[in-house]
Amino acid sequence: MEEDNSFSSRFTKKSQQMPLYPVGILGFGLVAAYGLYKFKSRKGRTSLYLIQLRLAAQGTAVGIIGIGVLYNIYTDITSKKSKS
C-alpha cells in the first residue's frame, strides 16, 4: 500500500507524535499575523523589521514545543517514581 505524503497526512502524523506541534504552528501564525498588521506603522528599515518578526515567530514555535518536551520529561519521571 502506498503511503500518502500529502500535507494533511503528514500534519496529522506529526500531531499524533507531538501534541503541541499544532499549538506551535498556531503561535507562529499569530505572531506572523500580528507582525503583518503592525507592518504599516513600523519605523526603520524593512529588512530589519522582517528579521525581527521572523525571529519572534520562530522563537514562539520553538518555545511552545520546548514546553511540551519538558512536560513529557516531567510526566515520564513522575510515572517512573510512582511505579517504584
N, C-alpha and C positions, 0 to 999 in steps of 0.2 A: 504494500500500500504506500502510495506516495505521500510524503509529509507536506502539509500545507505551510508555505512560508509567507503568507500574507501578513500585513501589519497587525490585523486584529488577532490572528492566532499567536503571533509572537508576543504581542502585548498581554494576551490572556495567560500565556505560559509564564511570562516574567512576573505577572501579578500574583500568580499562584506560588511562585518560588519566593518572592519578596513582597509581602502585602503592602508595604509602604511605598513601593515603586510608583503606583498611580498618584499617591499624595505628593511625592517629589515632582512628578511631571506637572501636577496641578499648581504647586508652588512656583515652579519655573515659569509656567504660563501666566500666573498672576503678576509676578514681578515684571515679566516682559510686557504685559499689557499696561501695567502702571507706568512703566518707562516710556512706552509709546504715547501714552496720554500726556505725560509731562514733557514730551519732546518739544512741543511748541514753545514752552516757557523756559527753555534752557538758556544758560549763559555759558559762554566759552565755545571751544571748538567741538564740532560734531563728532569727530573721531574719538576724542577723549570721553565724551559722554557715552558713546556706544560701548566703549571698552568697559567703563564702569558699570553700565547696565548689564552687560554680559556677565561680568564677574559677580554681581549681586544675584542674578538669576541662577547661575551655576552653583554659587555658594548655598543658596536656598535648597536646591535639589539635593546636593551632597549632604547638607546638614540634616535634612529630613531622613534620608536613607541611613546616615550615620546613627541617628537616634534609634532607628529601627534595629540596627545591628546591635547596639548597646542593650536595647531591651531584650533581644533574643539571647544574648550572652547572660544577662541577669536572670532570665527565666530558666535557662539551662543550669546555671549554678544553683539556684534555689531548688530546682526539682531534684538535682543530684543529692543535695543535703537532706531533703525530706525522705529520700529513699534509703539513706544510710541509717 
